[in-house]
Amino acid sequence: MVMTKTVRQSLIFALIAGVVGCQEETIRVHRVPKPPVPAQRLIAVMIPLPETTWFLKIMGPAGDVATDEGDFRHFVESVTVGKDSALQWKAPESWKEQPPGPMESAVYRTGQGIKVSISKLTSGQDLLANINRWRGQIGLKPADAADVPNMTKPTSVGGIASTWVDLINPGTKDA
């Protein structure tokens, strides 16, 4: 039987691969720590009207949101409800208006660079569903209805009974 050069090379390659491939390999496991997650905070105000529900929201690193909380409170206090359920407000001078994204009516950046958004959805928005959506935005697991009183407080915006929501993800060590 005559072997061609190609067949001979293929057999030699298969033999070498079999010998090399049959060697015992050591499996190594490396533990890599997760990077630290900085504390995050979200404050939202839900303003339910018959035709629509307005949302005022500030979200970012917890320390920066705490620094901007006073301005955010003044902003919320400036809101009035006009005809056709339109909101009017006065943003703090240090805030810079930005182009709104999808589903946003207005967007500002605070002096700390934190985003403040004003948006509206249809009326009849579910408080717990919105809280859980916001919790997900800052890395928290969904809450139960029994937890809602610990995360909310009633407030008035432009004479409308509204809900103030304050959520904090404490982050992880060394963040």
PyMOL commands that set and color helices and strands:
alter all, ss='L'
color gray80, all
select helices_A, chain A and resi 5-21+62-78+83-85+127-137+145-151
alter helices_A, ss='H'
color red, helices_A
select strands_A, chain A and resi 40-48+52-61+80-81+87-88+96-98+104-109+115-122+152-157+160-169
alter strands_A, ss='S'
color yellow, strands_A
deselect
rebuild
show_as cartoon
